[in-house]
Amino acid sequence: MGGIESEIVKKIELGNSFEDKGDFNKALEVYFSALTDIEDAIVDKYKSEEARWLISCICGVYFLKKEYLEAKKWALEIFKYNIPEYGTSELIDLGVIYFELEDKDNAFECFSKAYARGKGRAFQGYNKKYFDFFKSYKK
């Protein structure tokens, strides 16, 4: 990992520490500073693992703040980045946001795609209510 990437990782980890303490505004301040660094220094940010991680962190903070429309914006943004073929968390995260916005059809669609890739593993670490919804939802 090069110099700028390691500096970005340090900033993301600092933002994570603020997030863990519940200081969401400070976490966002640090995350957006790191995003500026990425945009200034990384030629193809869409191939950057650090950038994808950062976008996920920003989305997560907005979700924790229950600012679901802003979280949705960032959850959609992450699909511009290189996501591993087997990746499911991005789909589950977007589905969870749709669920909280009461957009059940889109939530189910995201959950279905994630389940096709990872089966029940896709839902590990998430509130059980989302998997229960997925199993019981009828379009």
TIKOLBA-151727 format. One record per atom (N, C-alpha, C): y, x negated, z negated; atom name; chain; residue in one letter; residue number from 1. Coordinates in Angstrom, 3 decimals. Layout:
! residues N
<site <Y; X; Z>; "CA"; "A"; "a"; NUM>
...
! end
This chain:
! residues 139
<site <-1.175; -0.861; 0.000>; "N"; "A"; "m"; 1>
<site <0.000; 0.000; 0.000>; "CA"; "A"; "m"; 1>
<site <1.228; -0.899; 0.000>; "C"; "A"; "m"; 1>
<site <2.139; -0.614; 0.913>; "N"; "A"; "g"; 2>
<site <3.348; -1.417; 1.052>; "CA"; "A"; "g"; 2>
<site <4.355; -1.145; -0.043>; "C"; "A"; "g"; 2>
<site <5.496; -1.837; 0.044>; "N"; "A"; "g"; 3>
<site <6.529; -1.741; -0.969>; "CA"; "A"; "g"; 3>
<site <7.117; -0.355; -1.131>; "C"; "A"; "g"; 3>
<site <7.529; 0.258; -0.010>; "N"; "A"; "i"; 4>
<site <8.170; 1.576; -0.112>; "CA"; "A"; "i"; 4>
<site <7.172; 2.620; -0.601>; "C"; "A"; "i"; 4>
<site <5.925; 2.525; -0.141>; "N"; "A"; "e"; 5>
<site <4.920; 3.487; -0.578>; "CA"; "A"; "e"; 5>
<site <4.682; 3.399; -2.080>; "C"; "A"; "e"; 5>
<site <4.623; 2.176; -2.609>; "N"; "A"; "s"; 6>
<site <4.394; 2.037; -4.053>; "CA"; "A"; "s"; 6>
<site <5.594; 2.538; -4.847>; "C"; "A"; "s"; 6>
<site <6.793; 2.355; -4.317>; "N"; "A"; "e"; 7>
<site <7.988; 2.890; -4.989>; "CA"; "A"; "e"; 7>
<site <7.973; 4.419; -4.978>; "C"; "A"; "e"; 7>
<site <7.540; 4.993; -3.883>; "N"; "A"; "i"; 8>
<site <7.453; 6.453; -3.786>; "CA"; "A"; "i"; 8>
<site <6.406; 6.982; -4.762>; "C"; "A"; "i"; 8>
<site <5.269; 6.314; -4.839>; "N"; "A"; "v"; 9>
<site <4.229; 6.713; -5.788>; "CA"; "A"; "v"; 9>
<site <4.781; 6.679; -7.209>; "C"; "A"; "v"; 9>
<site <5.530; 5.641; -7.559>; "N"; "A"; "k"; 10>
<site <6.130; 5.557; -8.901>; "CA"; "A"; "k"; 10>
<site <7.049; 6.745; -9.157>; "C"; "A"; "k"; 10>
<site <7.845; 7.113; -8.141>; "N"; "A"; "k"; 11>
<site <8.746; 8.261; -8.313>; "CA"; "A"; "k"; 11>
<site <7.956; 9.557; -8.478>; "C"; "A"; "k"; 11>
<site <6.913; 9.723; -7.678>; "N"; "A"; "i"; 12>
<site <6.104; 10.939; -7.797>; "CA"; "A"; "i"; 12>
<site <5.480; 11.009; -9.187>; "C"; "A"; "i"; 12>
<site <4.963; 9.899; -9.666>; "N"; "A"; "e"; 13>
<site <4.371; 9.872; -11.007>; "CA"; "A"; "e"; 13>
<site <5.407; 10.165; -12.081>; "C"; "A"; "e"; 13>
<site <6.633; 9.680; -11.897>; "N"; "A"; "l"; 14>
<site <7.712; 10.002; -12.833>; "CA"; "A"; "l"; 14>
<site <8.000; 11.501; -12.791>; "C"; "A"; "l"; 14>
<site <8.082; 12.057; -11.596>; "N"; "A"; "g"; 15>
<site <8.272; 13.501; -11.460>; "CA"; "A"; "g"; 15>
<site <7.151; 14.274; -12.126>; "C"; "A"; "g"; 15>
<site <5.913; 13.795; -11.958>; "N"; "A"; "n"; 16>
<site <4.765; 14.432; -12.609>; "CA"; "A"; "n"; 16>
<site <4.918; 14.437; -14.121>; "C"; "A"; "n"; 16>
<site <5.452; 13.344; -14.677>; "N"; "A"; "s"; 17>
<site <5.614; 13.283; -16.137>; "CA"; "A"; "s"; 17>
<site <6.649; 14.304; -16.607>; "C"; "A"; "s"; 17>
<site <7.717; 14.485; -15.848>; "N"; "A"; "f"; 18>
<site <8.691; 15.530; -16.202>; "CA"; "A"; "f"; 18>
<site <8.058; 16.914; -16.069>; "C"; "A"; "f"; 18>
<site <7.278; 17.097; -15.016>; "N"; "A"; "e"; 19>
<site <6.595; 18.375; -14.810>; "CA"; "A"; "e"; 19>
<site <5.658; 18.668; -15.979>; "C"; "A"; "e"; 19>
<site <4.889; 17.661; -16.411>; "N"; "A"; "d"; 20>
<site <3.962; 17.825; -17.534>; "CA"; "A"; "d"; 20>
<site <4.683; 18.217; -18.818>; "C"; "A"; "d"; 20>
<site <5.931; 17.770; -18.971>; "N"; "A"; "k"; 21>
<site <6.729; 18.093; -20.161>; "CA"; "A"; "k"; 21>
<site <7.453; 19.431; -20.012>; "C"; "A"; "k"; 21>
<site <7.310; 20.075; -18.854>; "N"; "A"; "g"; 22>
<site <7.968; 21.356; -18.624>; "CA"; "A"; "g"; 22>
<site <9.400; 21.234; -18.147>; "C"; "A"; "g"; 22>
<site <9.848; 20.029; -17.841>; "N"; "A"; "d"; 23>
<site <11.211; 19.824; -17.338>; "CA"; "A"; "d"; 23>
<site <11.172; 19.892; -15.806>; "C"; "A"; "d"; 23>
<site <11.046; 21.121; -15.310>; "N"; "A"; "f"; 24>
<site <10.829; 21.341; -13.884>; "CA"; "A"; "f"; 24>
<site <12.031; 20.943; -13.034>; "C"; "A"; "f"; 24>
<site <13.220; 21.177; -13.535>; "N"; "A"; "n"; 25>
<site <14.409; 20.813; -12.757>; "CA"; "A"; "n"; 25>
<site <14.522; 19.299; -12.591>; "C"; "A"; "n"; 25>
<site <14.228; 18.560; -13.654>; "N"; "A"; "k"; 26>
<site <14.253; 17.096; -13.558>; "CA"; "A"; "k"; 26>
<site <13.139; 16.612; -12.624>; "C"; "A"; "k"; 26>
<site <11.980; 17.249; -12.704>; "N"; "A"; "a"; 27>
<site <10.878; 16.886; -11.804>; "CA"; "A"; "a"; 27>
<site <11.306; 17.083; -10.354>; "C"; "A"; "a"; 27>
<site <11.930; 18.220; -10.058>; "N"; "A"; "l"; 28>
<site <12.379; 18.476; -8.685>; "CA"; "A"; "l"; 28>
<site <13.423; 17.459; -8.243>; "C"; "A"; "l"; 28>
<site <14.307; 17.099; -9.156>; "N"; "A"; "e"; 29>
<site <15.330; 16.090; -8.836>; "CA"; "A"; "e"; 29>
<site <14.671; 14.775; -8.400>; "C"; "A"; "e"; 29>
<site <13.661; 14.359; -9.146>; "N"; "A"; "v"; 30>
<site <12.952; 13.120; -8.821>; "CA"; "A"; "v"; 30>
<site <12.168; 13.284; -7.518>; "C"; "A"; "v"; 30>
<site <11.499; 14.424; -7.355>; "N"; "A"; "y"; 31>
<site <10.725; 14.657; -6.132>; "CA"; "A"; "y"; 31>
<site <11.622; 14.648; -4.896>; "C"; "A"; "y"; 31>
<site <12.769; 15.297; -4.982>; "N"; "A"; "f"; 32>
<site <13.653; 15.330; -3.813>; "CA"; "A"; "f"; 32>
<site <14.257; 13.951; -3.523>; "C"; "A"; "f"; 32>
<site <14.450; 13.155; -4.558>; "N"; "A"; "s"; 33>
<site <14.885; 11.773; -4.352>; "CA"; "A"; "s"; 33>
<site <13.807; 10.990; -3.597>; "C"; "A"; "s"; 33>
<site <12.556; 11.198; -3.982>; "N"; "A"; "a"; 34>
<site <11.444; 10.540; -3.289>; "CA"; "A"; "a"; 34>
<site <11.330; 11.038; -1.851>; "C"; "A"; "a"; 34>
<site <11.580; 12.316; -1.641>; "N"; "A"; "l"; 35>
<site <11.527; 12.867; -0.284>; "CA"; "A"; "l"; 35>
<site <12.591; 12.227; 0.603>; "C"; "A"; "l"; 35>
<site <13.770; 12.028; 0.054>; "N"; "A"; "t"; 36>
<site <14.829; 11.334; 0.799>; "CA"; "A"; "t"; 36>
<site <14.390; 9.915; 1.146>; "C"; "A"; "t"; 36>
<site <13.767; 9.234; 0.190>; "N"; "A"; "d"; 37>
<site <13.257; 7.881; 0.448>; "CA"; "A"; "d"; 37>
<site <12.253; 7.891; 1.597>; "C"; "A"; "d"; 37>
<site <11.374; 8.871; 1.582>; "N"; "A"; "i"; 38>
<site <10.365; 8.978; 2.645>; "CA"; "A"; "i"; 38>
<site <11.036; 9.210; 3.991>; "C"; "A"; "i"; 38>
<site <11.974; 10.133; 4.019>; "N"; "A"; "e"; 39>
<site <12.639; 10.457; 5.284>; "CA"; "A"; "e"; 39>
<site <13.447; 9.276; 5.811>; "C"; "A"; "e"; 39>
<site <13.968; 8.460; 4.908>; "N"; "A"; "d"; 40>
<site <14.754; 7.289; 5.314>; "CA"; "A"; "d"; 40>
<site <13.893; 6.102; 5.740>; "C"; "A"; "d"; 40>
<site <12.693; 5.982; 5.182>; "N"; "A"; "a"; 41>
<site <11.948; 4.731; 5.345>; "CA"; "A"; "a"; 41>
<site <10.624; 4.831; 6.102>; "C"; "A"; "a"; 41>
<site <10.042; 6.002; 6.157>; "N"; "A"; "i"; 42>
<site <8.718; 6.111; 6.764>; "CA"; "A"; "i"; 42>
<site <8.855; 6.725; 8.151>; "C"; "A"; "i"; 42>
<site <8.370; 5.992; 9.144>; "N"; "A"; "v"; 43>
<site <8.539; 6.399; 10.542>; "CA"; "A"; "v"; 43>
<site <7.869; 7.744; 10.814>; "C"; "A"; "v"; 43>
<site <6.611; 7.887; 10.458>; "N"; "A"; "d"; 44>
<site <5.906; 9.152; 10.685>; "CA"; "A"; "d"; 44>
<site <5.465; 9.726; 9.348>; "C"; "A"; "d"; 44>
<site <6.380; 10.431; 8.719>; "N"; "A"; "k"; 45>
<site <6.092; 10.966; 7.388>; "CA"; "A"; "k"; 45>
<site <4.914; 11.930; 7.408>; "C"; "A"; "k"; 45>
<site <4.651; 12.557; 8.562>; "N"; "A"; "y"; 46>
<site <3.575; 13.540; 8.627>; "CA"; "A"; "y"; 46>
<site <2.189; 12.909; 8.543>; "C"; "A"; "y"; 46>
<site <2.114; 11.594; 8.666>; "N"; "A"; "k"; 47>
<site <0.841; 10.889; 8.497>; "CA"; "A"; "k"; 47>
<site <0.751; 10.218; 7.128>; "C"; "A"; "k"; 47>
<site <1.778; 10.355; 6.338>; "N"; "A"; "s"; 48>
<site <1.854; 9.689; 5.039>; "CA"; "A"; "s"; 48>
<site <1.157; 10.509; 3.954>; "C"; "A"; "s"; 48>
<site <0.172; 9.879; 3.306>; "N"; "A"; "e"; 49>
<site <-0.510; 10.523; 2.176>; "CA"; "A"; "e"; 49>
<site <0.476; 10.800; 1.039>; "C"; "A"; "e"; 49>
<site <1.392; 9.858; 0.826>; "N"; "A"; "e"; 50>
<site <2.380; 10.021; -0.248>; "CA"; "A"; "e"; 50>
<site <3.273; 11.219; 0.029>; "C"; "A"; "e"; 50>
<site <3.671; 11.394; 1.280>; "N"; "A"; "a"; 51>
<site <4.533; 12.527; 1.635>; "CA"; "A"; "a"; 51>
<site <3.799; 13.845; 1.426>; "C"; "A"; "a"; 51>
<site <2.529; 13.894; 1.825>; "N"; "A"; "r"; 52>
<site <1.747; 15.132; 1.640>; "CA"; "A"; "r"; 52>
<site <1.597; 15.443; 0.153>; "C"; "A"; "r"; 52>
<site <1.332; 14.420; -0.639>; "N"; "A"; "w"; 53>
<site <1.211; 14.596; -2.089>; "CA"; "A"; "w"; 53>
<site <2.533; 15.102; -2.664>; "C"; "A"; "w"; 53>
<site <3.623; 14.522; -2.220>; "N"; "A"; "l"; 54>
<site <4.947; 14.909; -2.705>; "CA"; "A"; "l"; 54>
<site <5.254; 16.370; -2.381>; "C"; "A"; "l"; 54>
<site <4.970; 16.797; -1.160>; "N"; "A"; "i"; 55>
<site <5.220; 18.186; -0.772>; "CA"; "A"; "i"; 55>
<site <4.392; 19.119; -1.648>; "C"; "A"; "i"; 55>
<site <3.161; 18.736; -1.926>; "N"; "A"; "s"; 56>
<site <2.309; 19.527; -2.806>; "CA"; "A"; "s"; 56>
<site <2.906; 19.623; -4.212>; "C"; "A"; "s"; 56>
<site <3.464; 18.535; -4.710>; "N"; "A"; "c"; 57>
<site <4.102; 18.534; -6.034>; "CA"; "A"; "c"; 57>
<site <5.308; 19.470; -6.067>; "C"; "A"; "c"; 57>
<site <6.125; 19.413; -5.029>; "N"; "A"; "i"; 58>
<site <7.307; 20.283; -4.954>; "CA"; "A"; "i"; 58>
<site <6.870; 21.743; -4.952>; "C"; "A"; "i"; 58>
<site <5.883; 22.055; -4.135>; "N"; "A"; "c"; 59>
<site <5.347; 23.413; -4.085>; "CA"; "A"; "c"; 59>
<site <4.858; 23.847; -5.464>; "C"; "A"; "c"; 59>
<site <4.129; 22.964; -6.127>; "N"; "A"; "g"; 60>
<site <3.576; 23.281; -7.440>; "CA"; "A"; "g"; 60>
<site <4.628; 23.587; -8.483>; "C"; "A"; "g"; 60>
<site <5.725; 22.854; -8.463>; "N"; "A"; "v"; 61>
<site <6.794; 23.110; -9.434>; "CA"; "A"; "v"; 61>
<site <7.414; 24.482; -9.189>; "C"; "A"; "v"; 61>
<site <7.681; 24.794; -7.936>; "N"; "A"; "y"; 62>
<site <8.247; 26.115; -7.650>; "CA"; "A"; "y"; 62>
<site <7.276; 27.221; -8.053>; "C"; "A"; "y"; 62>
<site <5.983; 26.985; -7.880>; "N"; "A"; "f"; 63>
<site <4.995; 27.967; -8.313>; "CA"; "A"; "f"; 63>
<site <5.055; 28.139; -9.830>; "C"; "A"; "f"; 63>
<site <5.093; 27.038; -10.559>; "N"; "A"; "l"; 64>
<site <5.163; 27.111; -12.021>; "CA"; "A"; "l"; 64>
<site <6.429; 27.825; -12.497>; "C"; "A"; "l"; 64>
<site <7.504; 27.666; -11.732>; "N"; "A"; "k"; 65>
<site <8.765; 28.342; -12.068>; "CA"; "A"; "k"; 65>
<site <8.748; 29.816; -11.643>; "C"; "A"; "k"; 65>
<site <7.636; 30.238; -11.018>; "N"; "A"; "k"; 66>
<site <7.472; 31.595; -10.492>; "CA"; "A"; "k"; 66>
<site <8.473; 31.911; -9.385>; "C"; "A"; "k"; 66>
<site <8.932; 30.864; -8.718>; "N"; "A"; "e"; 67>
<site <9.806; 31.011; -7.553>; "CA"; "A"; "e"; 67>
<site <8.904; 30.980; -6.317>; "C"; "A"; "e"; 67>
<site <8.190; 32.098; -6.137>; "N"; "A"; "y"; 68>
<site <7.109; 32.132; -5.162>; "CA"; "A"; "y"; 68>
<site <7.575; 32.016; -3.714>; "C"; "A"; "y"; 68>
<site <8.729; 32.542; -3.380>; "N"; "A"; "l"; 69>
<site <9.207; 32.409; -1.997>; "CA"; "A"; "l"; 69>
<site <9.523; 30.951; -1.661>; "C"; "A"; "l"; 69>
<site <10.115; 30.245; -2.604>; "N"; "A"; "e"; 70>
<site <10.391; 28.820; -2.385>; "CA"; "A"; "e"; 70>
<site <9.074; 28.032; -2.362>; "C"; "A"; "e"; 70>
<site <8.147; 28.400; -3.233>; "N"; "A"; "a"; 71>
<site <6.831; 27.747; -3.227>; "CA"; "A"; "a"; 71>
<site <6.136; 27.972; -1.884>; "C"; "A"; "a"; 71>
<site <6.250; 29.177; -1.355>; "N"; "A"; "k"; 72>
<site <5.631; 29.491; -0.058>; "CA"; "A"; "k"; 72>
<site <6.201; 28.606; 1.046>; "C"; "A"; "k"; 72>
<site <7.508; 28.407; 1.028>; "N"; "A"; "k"; 73>
<site <8.148; 27.542; 2.031>; "CA"; "A"; "k"; 73>
<site <7.505; 26.155; 2.031>; "C"; "A"; "k"; 73>
<site <7.298; 25.591; 0.850>; "N"; "A"; "w"; 74>
<site <6.728; 24.246; 0.738>; "CA"; "A"; "w"; 74>
<site <5.231; 24.259; 1.007>; "C"; "A"; "w"; 74>
<site <4.551; 25.343; 0.639>; "N"; "A"; "a"; 75>
<site <3.118; 25.451; 0.931>; "CA"; "A"; "a"; 75>
<site <2.880; 25.490; 2.438>; "C"; "A"; "a"; 75>
<site <3.752; 26.149; 3.170>; "N"; "A"; "l"; 76>
<site <3.638; 26.181; 4.633>; "CA"; "A"; "l"; 76>
<site <3.999; 24.822; 5.235>; "C"; "A"; "l"; 76>
<site <4.968; 24.152; 4.652>; "N"; "A"; "e"; 77>
<site <5.407; 22.839; 5.131>; "CA"; "A"; "e"; 77>
<site <4.256; 21.825; 5.123>; "C"; "A"; "e"; 77>
<site <3.401; 21.930; 4.141>; "N"; "A"; "i"; 78>
<site <2.337; 20.925; 4.000>; "CA"; "A"; "i"; 78>
<site <1.373; 20.931; 5.184>; "C"; "A"; "i"; 78>
<site <1.305; 22.041; 5.909>; "N"; "A"; "f"; 79>
<site <0.382; 22.111; 7.044>; "CA"; "A"; "f"; 79>
<site <0.867; 21.294; 8.243>; "C"; "A"; "f"; 79>
<site <2.064; 20.738; 8.161>; "N"; "A"; "k"; 80>
<site <2.559; 19.822; 9.194>; "CA"; "A"; "k"; 80>
<site <1.992; 18.410; 8.998>; "C"; "A"; "k"; 80>
<site <1.431; 18.164; 7.832>; "N"; "A"; "y"; 81>
<site <0.937; 16.841; 7.458>; "CA"; "A"; "y"; 81>
<site <-0.552; 16.715; 7.763>; "C"; "A"; "y"; 81>
<site <-1.038; 15.480; 7.759>; "N"; "A"; "n"; 82>
<site <-2.472; 15.237; 7.948>; "CA"; "A"; "n"; 82>
<site <-3.225; 15.735; 6.723>; "C"; "A"; "n"; 82>
<site <-3.982; 16.792; 6.917>; "N"; "A"; "i"; 83>
<site <-4.817; 17.327; 5.846>; "CA"; "A"; "i"; 83>
<site <-6.262; 16.988; 6.211>; "C"; "A"; "i"; 83>
<site <-7.024; 16.460; 5.271>; "N"; "A"; "p"; 84>
<site <-8.419; 16.150; 5.585>; "CA"; "A"; "p"; 84>
<site <-9.158; 17.392; 6.096>; "C"; "A"; "p"; 84>
<site <-10.083; 17.169; 7.019>; "N"; "A"; "e"; 85>
<site <-10.856; 18.260; 7.611>; "CA"; "A"; "e"; 85>
<site <-11.502; 19.149; 6.558>; "C"; "A"; "e"; 85>
<site <-11.963; 18.538; 5.506>; "N"; "A"; "y"; 86>
<site <-12.664; 19.247; 4.442>; "CA"; "A"; "y"; 86>
<site <-11.703; 19.791; 3.378>; "C"; "A"; "y"; 86>
<site <-10.415; 19.550; 3.537>; "N"; "A"; "g"; 87>
<site <-9.432; 19.947; 2.530>; "CA"; "A"; "g"; 87>
<site <-9.363; 21.459; 2.347>; "C"; "A"; "g"; 87>
<site <-9.327; 21.863; 1.104>; "N"; "A"; "t"; 88>
<site <-9.237; 23.297; 0.799>; "CA"; "A"; "t"; 88>
<site <-8.054; 23.636; -0.104>; "C"; "A"; "t"; 88>
<site <-7.570; 22.671; -0.869>; "N"; "A"; "s"; 89>
<site <-6.545; 22.991; -1.875>; "CA"; "A"; "s"; 89>
<site <-5.265; 23.527; -1.240>; "C"; "A"; "s"; 89>
<site <-4.909; 23.028; -0.070>; "N"; "A"; "e"; 90>
<site <-3.692; 23.514; 0.586>; "CA"; "A"; "e"; 90>
<site <-3.830; 24.994; 0.944>; "C"; "A"; "e"; 90>
<site <-5.014; 25.378; 1.410>; "N"; "A"; "l"; 91>
<site <-5.262; 26.787; 1.735>; "CA"; "A"; "l"; 91>
<site <-5.298; 27.652; 0.481>; "C"; "A"; "l"; 91>
<site <-5.952; 27.164; -0.556>; "N"; "A"; "i"; 92>
<site <-6.002; 27.925; -1.810>; "CA"; "A"; "i"; 92>
<site <-4.601; 28.058; -2.394>; "C"; "A"; "i"; 92>
<site <-3.838; 26.974; -2.397>; "N"; "A"; "d"; 93>
<site <-2.469; 27.040; -2.930>; "CA"; "A"; "d"; 93>
<site <-1.644; 28.093; -2.196>; "C"; "A"; "d"; 93>
<site <-1.719; 28.099; -0.871>; "N"; "A"; "l"; 94>
<site <-0.971; 29.095; -0.102>; "CA"; "A"; "l"; 94>
<site <-1.499; 30.495; -0.394>; "C"; "A"; "l"; 94>
<site <-2.813; 30.637; -0.493>; "N"; "A"; "g"; 95>
<site <-3.398; 31.937; -0.821>; "CA"; "A"; "g"; 95>
<site <-2.965; 32.447; -2.185>; "C"; "A"; "g"; 95>
<site <-2.905; 31.555; -3.154>; "N"; "A"; "v"; 96>
<site <-2.465; 31.918; -4.506>; "CA"; "A"; "v"; 96>
<site <-1.014; 32.414; -4.469>; "C"; "A"; "v"; 96>
<site <-0.192; 31.747; -3.692>; "N"; "A"; "i"; 97>
<site <1.212; 32.165; -3.575>; "CA"; "A"; "i"; 97>
<site <1.291; 33.539; -2.925>; "C"; "A"; "i"; 97>
<site <0.551; 33.736; -1.836>; "N"; "A"; "y"; 98>
<site <0.521; 35.064; -1.207>; "CA"; "A"; "y"; 98>
<site <0.039; 36.114; -2.206>; "C"; "A"; "y"; 98>
<site <-0.985; 35.776; -2.981>; "N"; "A"; "f"; 99>
<site <-1.507; 36.699; -3.987>; "CA"; "A"; "f"; 99>
<site <-0.408; 37.100; -4.964>; "C"; "A"; "f"; 99>
<site <0.326; 36.121; -5.477>; "N"; "A"; "e"; 100>
<site <1.386; 36.408; -6.447>; "CA"; "A"; "e"; 100>
<site <2.550; 37.169; -5.809>; "C"; "A"; "e"; 100>
<site <2.715; 37.024; -4.499>; "N"; "A"; "l"; 101>
<site <3.737; 37.797; -3.774>; "CA"; "A"; "l"; 101>
<site <3.211; 39.177; -3.371>; "C"; "A"; "l"; 101>
<site <1.973; 39.475; -3.780>; "N"; "A"; "e"; 102>
<site <1.298; 40.741; -3.487>; "CA"; "A"; "e"; 102>
<site <1.063; 40.958; -1.998>; "C"; "A"; "e"; 102>
<site <0.902; 39.875; -1.275>; "N"; "A"; "d"; 103>
<site <0.535; 39.909; 0.143>; "CA"; "A"; "d"; 103>
<site <-0.969; 39.630; 0.203>; "C"; "A"; "d"; 103>
<site <-1.734; 40.657; -0.111>; "N"; "A"; "k"; 104>
<site <-3.179; 40.489; -0.295>; "CA"; "A"; "k"; 104>
<site <-3.900; 40.109; 0.995>; "C"; "A"; "k"; 104>
<site <-3.476; 40.651; 2.137>; "N"; "A"; "d"; 105>
<site <-4.146; 40.316; 3.400>; "CA"; "A"; "d"; 105>
<site <-4.036; 38.822; 3.708>; "C"; "A"; "d"; 105>
<site <-2.838; 38.267; 3.592>; "N"; "A"; "n"; 106>
<site <-2.666; 36.833; 3.851>; "CA"; "A"; "n"; 106>
<site <-3.358; 35.981; 2.786>; "C"; "A"; "n"; 106>
<site <-3.350; 36.455; 1.542>; "N"; "A"; "a"; 107>
<site <-4.070; 35.732; 0.488>; "CA"; "A"; "a"; 107>
<site <-5.552; 35.663; 0.841>; "C"; "A"; "a"; 107>
<site <-6.116; 36.803; 1.229>; "N"; "A"; "f"; 108>
<site <-7.531; 36.844; 1.582>; "CA"; "A"; "f"; 108>
<site <-7.837; 35.935; 2.773>; "C"; "A"; "f"; 108>
<site <-6.953; 35.929; 3.758>; "N"; "A"; "e"; 109>
<site <-7.156; 35.077; 4.937>; "CA"; "A"; "e"; 109>
<site <-7.202; 33.595; 4.543>; "C"; "A"; "e"; 109>
<site <-6.266; 33.171; 3.708>; "N"; "A"; "c"; 110>
<site <-6.255; 31.771; 3.247>; "CA"; "A"; "c"; 110>
<site <-7.505; 31.455; 2.439>; "C"; "A"; "c"; 110>
<site <-7.858; 32.358; 1.526>; "N"; "A"; "f"; 111>
<site <-9.040; 32.139; 0.699>; "CA"; "A"; "f"; 111>
<site <-10.303; 32.082; 1.566>; "C"; "A"; "f"; 111>
<site <-10.367; 32.924; 2.591>; "N"; "A"; "s"; 112>
<site <-11.531; 32.937; 3.490>; "CA"; "A"; "s"; 112>
<site <-11.682; 31.609; 4.220>; "C"; "A"; "s"; 112>
<site <-10.577; 31.083; 4.726>; "N"; "A"; "k"; 113>
<site <-10.620; 29.790; 5.423>; "CA"; "A"; "k"; 113>
<site <-11.060; 28.677; 4.469>; "C"; "A"; "k"; 113>
<site <-10.527; 28.703; 3.258>; "N"; "A"; "a"; 114>
<site <-10.900; 27.678; 2.274>; "CA"; "A"; "a"; 114>
<site <-12.375; 27.809; 1.901>; "C"; "A"; "a"; 114>
<site <-12.836; 29.032; 1.726>; "N"; "A"; "y"; 115>
<site <-14.237; 29.258; 1.357>; "CA"; "A"; "y"; 115>
<site <-15.167; 28.788; 2.472>; "C"; "A"; "y"; 115>
<site <-14.775; 29.009; 3.717>; "N"; "A"; "a"; 116>
<site <-15.584; 28.559; 4.856>; "CA"; "A"; "a"; 116>
<site <-15.738; 27.040; 4.846>; "C"; "A"; "a"; 116>
<site <-14.732; 26.342; 4.382>; "N"; "A"; "r"; 117>
<site <-14.788; 24.872; 4.332>; "CA"; "A"; "r"; 117>
<site <-15.519; 24.353; 3.104>; "C"; "A"; "r"; 117>
<site <-15.305; 25.000; 1.970>; "N"; "A"; "g"; 118>
<site <-15.802; 24.413; 0.725>; "CA"; "A"; "g"; 118>
<site <-16.623; 25.311; -0.167>; "C"; "A"; "g"; 118>
<site <-16.900; 26.526; 0.283>; "N"; "A"; "k"; 119>
<site <-17.628; 27.515; -0.528>; "CA"; "A"; "k"; 119>
<site <-16.925; 27.661; -1.886>; "C"; "A"; "k"; 119>
<site <-17.689; 27.906; -2.941>; "N"; "A"; "g"; 120>
<site <-17.102; 28.130; -4.258>; "CA"; "A"; "g"; 120>
<site <-16.331; 26.944; -4.803>; "C"; "A"; "g"; 120>
<site <-16.669; 25.728; -4.325>; "N"; "A"; "r"; 121>
<site <-15.966; 24.520; -4.760>; "CA"; "A"; "r"; 121>
<site <-14.473; 24.627; -4.492>; "C"; "A"; "r"; 121>
<site <-14.114; 25.350; -3.436>; "N"; "A"; "a"; 122>
<site <-12.703; 25.467; -3.057>; "CA"; "A"; "a"; 122>
<site <-11.861; 26.066; -4.179>; "C"; "A"; "a"; 122>
<site <-12.476; 26.893; -4.998>; "N"; "A"; "f"; 123>
<site <-11.736; 27.601; -6.049>; "CA"; "A"; "f"; 123>
<site <-11.781; 26.891; -7.402>; "C"; "A"; "f"; 123>
<site <-12.491; 25.776; -7.493>; "N"; "A"; "q"; 124>
<site <-12.584; 25.055; -8.764>; "CA"; "A"; "q"; 124>
<site <-11.204; 24.580; -9.198>; "C"; "A"; "q"; 124>
<site <-10.907; 24.795; -10.470>; "N"; "A"; "g"; 125>
<site <-9.629; 24.363; -11.020>; "CA"; "A"; "g"; 125>
<site <-8.541; 25.418; -10.913>; "C"; "A"; "g"; 125>
<site <-8.872; 26.550; -10.308>; "N"; "A"; "y"; 126>
<site <-7.901; 27.642; -10.163>; "CA"; "A"; "y"; 126>
<site <-8.309; 28.786; -11.081>; "C"; "A"; "y"; 126>
<site <-7.342; 29.615; -11.430>; "N"; "A"; "n"; 127>
<site <-7.609; 30.788; -12.248>; "CA"; "A"; "n"; 127>
<site <-8.707; 31.627; -11.587>; "C"; "A"; "n"; 127>
<site <-9.657; 32.066; -12.381>; "N"; "A"; "k"; 128>
<site <-10.806; 32.834; -11.896>; "CA"; "A"; "k"; 128>
<site <-10.387; 34.109; -11.163>; "C"; "A"; "k"; 128>
<site <-9.210; 34.637; -11.479>; "N"; "A"; "k"; 129>
<site <-8.790; 35.901; -10.858>; "CA"; "A"; "k"; 129>
<site <-8.686; 35.783; -9.337>; "C"; "A"; "k"; 129>
<site <-8.402; 34.590; -8.838>; "N"; "A"; "y"; 130>
<site <-8.264; 34.421; -7.388>; "CA"; "A"; "y"; 130>
<site <-9.619; 34.490; -6.692>; "C"; "A"; "y"; 130>
<site <-10.639; 33.870; -7.276>; "N"; "A"; "f"; 131>
<site <-11.980; 33.948; -6.691>; "CA"; "A"; "f"; 131>
<site <-12.527; 35.365; -6.834>; "C"; "A"; "f"; 131>
<site <-12.269; 36.004; -7.967>; "N"; "A"; "d"; 132>
<site <-12.700; 37.395; -8.159>; "CA"; "A"; "d"; 132>
<site <-12.068; 38.300; -7.106>; "C"; "A"; "d"; 132>
<site <-10.784; 38.107; -6.860>; "N"; "A"; "f"; 133>
<site <-10.101; 38.879; -5.813>; "CA"; "A"; "f"; 133>
<site <-10.773; 38.630; -4.465>; "C"; "A"; "f"; 133>
<site <-11.002; 37.372; -4.137>; "N"; "A"; "f"; 134>
<site <-11.608; 37.022; -2.851>; "CA"; "A"; "f"; 134>
<site <-12.963; 37.706; -2.682>; "C"; "A"; "f"; 134>
<site <-13.793; 37.681; -3.730>; "N"; "A"; "k"; 135>
<site <-15.135; 38.262; -3.638>; "CA"; "A"; "k"; 135>
<site <-15.097; 39.780; -3.486>; "C"; "A"; "k"; 135>
<site <-14.066; 40.419; -4.021>; "N"; "A"; "s"; 136>
<site <-14.046; 41.885; -4.040>; "CA"; "A"; "s"; 136>
<site <-13.135; 42.515; -2.995>; "C"; "A"; "s"; 136>
<site <-12.300; 41.733; -2.335>; "N"; "A"; "y"; 137>
<site <-11.281; 42.289; -1.433>; "CA"; "A"; "y"; 137>
<site <-11.899; 42.805; -0.144>; "C"; "A"; "y"; 137>
<site <-11.478; 43.982; 0.247>; "N"; "A"; "k"; 138>
<site <-11.897; 44.585; 1.515>; "CA"; "A"; "k"; 138>
<site <-10.652; 44.864; 2.328>; "C"; "A"; "k"; 138>
<site <-10.631; 44.315; 3.534>; "N"; "A"; "k"; 139>
<site <-9.476; 44.547; 4.420>; "CA"; "A"; "k"; 139>
<site <-9.510; 45.958; 4.945>; "C"; "A"; "k"; 139>
! end
